[in-house]
């Protein structure tokens, strides 16, 4: 059954039907949820972030206001804004469910309280993503901000607007958007959640990859770094990708962040503000305590990308698939729910799998590619190819079947169809199942 409105992930108590004890679980899908029923006798576990049960002691707006009023390791934003002429706020793009309608007005208010004459630019951190549309900006910020504020969308290929700022610790060239590099005060909003190779999103990630040149992002996401065992969800220490990102943020003089943690309903339940490293670390610590779950190995792992906006395309869906891969048995099956009405999501990612049928050759080519010659979307393809070598992925989506097959996956259009195909692939009538309703909200340990 598809629910027509957004609700939190719901697990309904087991019930009897036709002599079977069933568990009913709601899986996010686009802006809806799809209810699935699993035989309780084959269910190994349901892995859910404790965020589902976390009840903050204040409203979302109050949480952000409290964070701005009590910044970590930094003066208040209004104090930092005094005397600054050119202020840039880095904001996430359409692929991130950052509650900017709450964050941005409060940050703008803080800046103007300290400096009413500040020249403020909102810089949309697209990284290597496509441009954010006006409709998406309106949905993100609301009509008032769109009408009144100066908004610039980052273009990683606009070399004329990139400023060289030396070299990253790993050896790559650091080139950042002129708007960010030439600001008198650079700040950022953001969302902290598990990230499948940067450890966590948020904080320093607003700068790199957010407003960096393509060649800088390519180097940071090189095959050697992706293969590093510390480049994993929930890991910052010794993570070479994170270390380069943090360096870039320091060089760019990222002076202040306001980052939030959200629940299954995409509502703010925690907020931090202040120094981009100290505040971010505190947010990561909080999230780790809430979202780490113990591995429950199974023949079939069912998951999603948490619904809209992260399940708009196959590219983003690799994140949830990566979480499932951490607990599926070798040669098992991952059933991924991702609406994917935006198709592949990245042309280079699509071409890699469309043009090459051998996963071994894909990986060998990436690993032989020098860091400075990393190609667009190589990292995503590398991670995905490694998973596809380990397990079969059945993809339940609105994407064309042909495209799904070109990505070396098995298409499905209903849960019943997906389960039937999974059992056929496994050649088992009673395979074990683990369910991760929101694959981007948990860290499997």
N, C-alpha and C positions, 0 to 999 in steps of 0.2 A: 504494500500500500504506500502511495506517495502522499506525504502531508503537504498541503498547499501553503503553509505559513512556516516561518522560521521559529523553531523552538530549540531548547537545549537538547543535547543528546539524552534520550530517555531509554532506560532499560526497564522493561516491564517484567514483573515477577513471572517465573516459570508457570506454565499452565498445561493442562492435559488436553490433547486433541487426537482422536482416533487411536487411543492407546499409547500415544507417545507424549513424553514430557518435553515441552518446547520452551525455548527462551526467545522472546521477541525483543529485537534491538533496532533502534533507529539509526540509520547511517546517513550522514549529511550528503546532499547531492544538489549542487547549484544553490538556489535559495530555498530548497525544500529538504525533506528527509524521506528516505525510503525505509519502510519497516521490513526487516527480514526475520525469519523464524529458523532457529537452529535446534536440532535435537540435542537436548541437554546432556544426553549420555555421551555425545561425541565432543562436547564443548570443553576444551582445556582451560579456557580463561577469557575474560574480557578485560583488556588493558585500557584503563582510562586515567587521565590526569586527575589528581586531587582537586584541580581547579574547578572541576564540575561541582564540587561540594564546598568550595571556599566562599564564605560570605563576608565581604568587606564591611567595615563598620561605618562606611560613608558612601555617598553617591559618587558616580564617576567624576562629575565636575569637582566635587569636594576633594576627592583623592588627588586630582591634578593640582588644584589650588594649594593643598597642603604640601605637596612635593615642591611646588614653586616657591612657597613661603619658607621651606626648610631644605634648601639645596645641600647636597653632599659634596664637600670639598670645594666649594665655590661661593662667592658672593651671590646675592640674589640677582636675577636677570635684570631687574630694573636698575640695579647698581652698575652692572656691567655695561648697560646701554648708555649711561651718561657720557656725553661728549663724543659719542660715536656717530659718524655721519652716514656711513654706508653699512647697513645691517642686512645680512642674508640668513634666511631660515631655510634649511634643507628639509624638504618634506618628501615622504615616500610616494611612490606612484600608484597606479591603478591595480597593481598586482598584490598589494599588501592591504590587509583590513585594518589599517591604522585609523582610529576614531578621530580624524582630524577636525571634525565639526566641533569637538570638545577641546582638543589640544590647541588648535591654531588661534581661536579668538582669545584664549587665556594668555598665550605667549605674546600675541600682538599687544594685548592690553598691558602686560608687564613692560614690554619695551617702551611703549608710548608713555607709560607712567614715569619712567626714568628719563625719557628723551622724546618729547612730543614732536620734535622736528626730524626725527630719524627717517632716512630714506630706506625703506624696507623692500626687499625683494624676496618672494617665495620661490625657491629653486626646486623644481621637481626632479627627484633623484631616480632617473629611469635606468641607470646603469647601462646595460646593453639592450634593454627592452624597447619595444616600439614606443612612439610618442603617446602620451596620455591625451585622450580626446577632451573637447570642451564639456561634453556631457558627463564624462567620467570625473572631470575636475569639479563640476557642479555637484555631482553626487557626493564627492569626497568632502568638499568644503562648505557647500551651501551657496546660494545665489549672492548673498551679500558680500562675501569675501571675493568671489569671482568678479563682481562689479567694481569693487573699491580697491583691491590690492593689485600690485604689480607681480605677475606670475611669469616665470621663465621655465621652459621645459629643457632639461639637459639633453644634449645630443652628443653622444660619445664619439661620433665621427666628424664633428665640426672642429677641425684642427686649428682654425683661426681663433677659436675661443678657448683654447687649451694653453695653460701656463706651465712651463717646466719648473719643477721644484726639486731637482736633484734625482737621487737614486734611492730605491727601496733597499732595505737591508739585504734582501735576496738578490739584488742586482738589477732589477727591472727599473725602467724609467718611470718617474712619477710625474704625470701630467694631469692637472685638475682644471675643471671649469673656471674660466676667468672670473665669473660672478662670485664664486666661492673664494678663489685665491686672492682676489683684490678687495675683499671685504674688510672693513674696520672691526666688525664683530660677526663671527660665524657661529651659528647655533643650529640645532637640529631637533626635530621631533622624531619619534620612532616607536617601534614595537619590538619587544623582547620575546622571542619564542625560540624553540630548538631549531638549529640550522644544520643541515646534514653534512656540511664540510667546514663551515666557519665556526662551529660550536654553538653559537647563539646569534640571532639577528640583533639589530639595534646598535646603539652606540656608534662605534667607529665605522660601521658598515654604511652609514649615511654618506661618508666621504669616498671610501673605496669599498665596493664598486660604485656607489650611488652617483657621484658626480665626477668620476674619473674618465680619462680617455680610453678608448677601446684597447689600445696597445698595452696600457697599464693593467687593465682588467685581465686581458689575455695572459700576461705574464704571471699575475697573482694566482690565476686559476690553472696553472700548468700541470701536466700529467704527473710529474714527480711529487708535487705538493698533494695532489688528489690521492695518490697512492700512500701518502704518509699515514701511519696508523693513528696519529693524533689529530688528523683532519677529519673529525667525526662529530656527530651531534653531542652536545654537552661538554666538549673538551676545548679548553682555551690554552692550558699550559702545554708548551711545546708544539702548538699548532702553528705551522709556518704561514698559513693563510691569514690567520688572526693576527700574527705578529706584524706582517706587512700592512694590514689594514690599520692597526693601531698606530704604526709609525706614520702612515699617511695622514691620519687625523691630527697627530701632533704637529706635523710640518704645516698642515693647513690652518693651524691655530683654531681648531674646533673648541670653542670656549665654554659651551654649555649645551646640555641635552635635556630634553623632557621625553622620557620613555615610559611606556605603559606595558602592562601584562593584561591580556583579555581572557575571558572565559569562553565557553562553547557558544554562547549567544553573541559573541563579539563585543561584550560589554567590559569596560575597564574595571578590574578588581584590585589593581595595584599600580602605583606610579612612583617613579623616581625622577629627580632632577638634579642638575649640578655638573660637576666635572665629568667629562665623557668617559673616563676610565673608572673612577671611583663609583659614580652613580650606576654605570652600566654593570659593574661587577656586583653591586648590591642587588640589582634587579635580577641578574643571572643566578645569584645565590638563592633568592626567594623562589624563582621559577624551578630551579633544580629540586628544591625541597618538595615541590608540588607535582612535578611531572615525570620524575623517574619511576619506571615500572619494571618489575622483574620479568625476565624472559619466560614465555610459556611456549616451548617448541610444539609445532603442530604440522600436519601434512598440508593443511589449507589455512592460510591467514587472510582474513577479510579486512579491508581497510578503506579509507577515503582520504582526500586532501582537505577535509574540514569544510567542504562546501565552498560557495562563492566568498571571496574572489579567487582563492587559490586553486580551484578546480576548473578554471576557464580553459585550460589547454593541457596537452600531454607533457609539455616541457616542465611545467610546475608540478605535475602529478608525480614526477620522479621522487619528490621529497617524501610523500606518503608511502610510496613503494619501497623506498629505502628503509623506512621504519619497519615495514612488514618483513623485509628481508632479514632483519636482525633476529627474527624469531621463527621463521619458516624452516622446516626441515630441508636438507639438501635434496634437490630434485622434486621438491614440493611445488605447491601452486599458491600464487598470490592472486586474490580477487580484488581488483581495484575499482572503486566507485569514483568516477570523475566525469562530470558533465561534458567538459571539453568542447563547448560550443564555439570556442575560438580556434579550434583545430590543433595543429601541431604546436603553435606558440613561438617557434623559432625556426627559421629556414635552414640554418646550418645543421641544427639538431636533426631535423627531418631528413635532409639529404644524406646524412651519414648512414642512416639505417635503410633508406630507400635504395641507395646505390650499392650497398655492400651487404651480402647475405651472411658473411662469415664474421661472427663475433670475435673470433680469435684474431682475424686480420685487422678488425677495427682497433682492438686494444693494442696490438703490436705496432700499428702505425702511430697511435697517440704516444706511446711510451718511447718511440724513437724520435719524436718531434722535439727539437730544442725549445727551451722555455720561451725564448723570444719569438718563436714562430708558432706558438699556440694559436689554433684557429677558433673562430666563434663557436661557442656552445660545446667545445671539446670536452670540458669537464663534465657536463651533464650527460653527454654520450658515453663517456668513460665509465661513470658510475652506473649508468643504466645497463651498459653492456656487461659489466661485472655481475650485476644482479641477474640478468637474463641467462648468463652462463650457469648460475646457481639454481634458479627456479623458473617455472613457467608463470607468465603473467596473463591472467584473463582480465580484459579491460571492459568494464561496464560503463558505457558512455553514449553521448549523442554524436560522437565523431564518426566519420564514414568508415565502414568496415575495411575498405581497401587501405586506408591510412593506418588503421590499427594493425593490420597484418604487415604492412611495410615496416612498422616498428617492432616486428618480431613478436607481437602479442596476439592473443586470441580474442576476437571481439565477442561481446555478449550484450543483450539488451534487456535482460531481466535477471533477477537473482536466481530464479529456478533454472534458467538456461546456463548461467555461470556455474552453478553447483553440479549440474549434469555433466558439463564439459570437464570440470575439475576431476570428478570421480572417474570419468573415462580416461583422462590423461594419467591419473594415478593408478588406474586398474585396481581400484579398491571400492568396496561397497560401503565401508564404514571408516572413512578417513577421519582423523582427529582435526579439530577446528579451534583456532584462536581468532578472536575478533578485536580489532583496534578501531573503534568507531571514527576517531579523528587521528589520522596518522601523523599529522604535523604538530600535534599538541603534546606528544609524549616522547621520552627518551628511554629506549629499551636497554636495560643493563644486565 
